[in-house]
Amino acid sequence: MAHRLGFLGKSCIHPSQVAPANEIFVHSEDDLTFSLRVIKESQRAAASGDGAFTVDGKMIDLPIIRRAEAVIAASQRLSEQK
């Protein structure tokens, strides 16, 4: 539920909690693919001077771009830890 609400992780008080937390909070391939498309389209929109645009019929603006950046960064950090 916390992941669906947008949280990126949780505090763990015991090492045995780390692996299950990572499994829960890892972003799906669909999340990562969408985030990469958002970033690519945001670069095109910035070059055109557009403040908002759509990806897959969804309106994208700065908060969604920041979320996409966070998803990509979290995915990169998790893959580096493996």
C-alpha positions as CSV (number, residue, x, y, z in Angstrom):
1,M,0.0,0.0,0.0
2,A,2.8,2.4,0.8
3,H,4.4,1.9,-2.6
4,R,1.0,2.5,-4.3
5,L,0.8,5.8,-2.4
6,G,4.1,6.9,-3.8
7,F,6.5,6.1,-1.0
8,L,9.9,5.1,-2.3
9,G,11.0,2.9,0.6
10,K,10.7,2.3,4.3
11,S,12.9,2.2,7.4
12,C,14.1,-1.2,8.4
13,I,15.0,-2.1,12.0
14,H,16.4,-5.5,11.2
15,P,18.6,-6.7,8.3
16,S,16.1,-9.4,7.5
17,Q,13.6,-6.7,6.5
18,V,15.8,-5.2,3.8
19,A,15.2,-7.8,1.0
20,P,11.4,-7.9,1.4
21,A,11.3,-4.1,1.5
22,N,13.4,-3.9,-1.7
23,E,11.1,-6.4,-3.4
24,I,8.0,-4.3,-2.5
25,F,9.4,-0.9,-3.4
26,V,11.2,-1.8,-6.6
27,H,9.5,-0.2,-9.6
28,S,8.0,-2.4,-12.2
29,E,9.4,-2.5,-15.8
30,D,6.2,-0.6,-16.8
31,D,6.9,2.1,-14.2
32,L,10.5,2.5,-15.5
33,T,9.5,2.4,-19.1
34,F,6.9,5.1,-18.6
35,S,9.3,7.2,-16.6
36,L,11.9,7.0,-19.3
37,R,9.3,8.1,-21.9
38,V,8.3,11.0,-19.7
39,I,11.9,12.2,-19.4
40,K,12.5,11.8,-23.2
41,E,9.3,13.7,-24.0
42,S,10.0,16.4,-21.3
43,Q,13.3,17.1,-23.1
44,R,11.4,17.5,-26.4
45,A,8.8,19.7,-24.7
46,A,11.4,21.9,-23.1
47,A,13.1,22.5,-26.5
48,S,9.7,23.5,-27.9
49,G,8.9,25.7,-24.9
50,D,5.9,23.6,-23.8
51,G,5.2,23.5,-20.1
52,A,2.8,20.5,-20.2
53,F,2.4,17.6,-22.6
54,T,1.0,14.2,-22.7
55,V,2.4,10.7,-22.6
56,D,0.0,7.7,-23.1
57,G,-2.9,10.2,-22.9
58,K,-1.8,11.4,-19.4
59,M,-1.1,15.1,-18.8
60,I,2.5,15.5,-17.7
61,D,3.8,18.5,-15.9
62,L,6.7,19.3,-13.5
63,P,5.6,17.1,-10.5
64,I,5.2,14.1,-12.8
65,I,8.6,14.8,-14.4
66,R,10.2,14.9,-10.9
67,R,8.5,11.6,-10.0
68,A,9.8,10.0,-13.2
69,E,13.3,11.2,-12.3
70,A,12.9,9.7,-8.8
71,V,11.8,6.4,-10.2
72,I,14.7,6.2,-12.6
73,A,17.2,7.2,-9.8
74,A,15.8,4.6,-7.4
75,S,15.9,1.9,-10.1
76,Q,19.5,2.8,-10.8
77,R,20.5,2.7,-7.1
78,L,18.8,-0.6,-6.6
79,S,20.5,-2.2,-9.6
80,E,23.9,-0.9,-8.4
81,Q,23.3,-2.7,-5.0
82,K,22.7,-6.1,-6.6
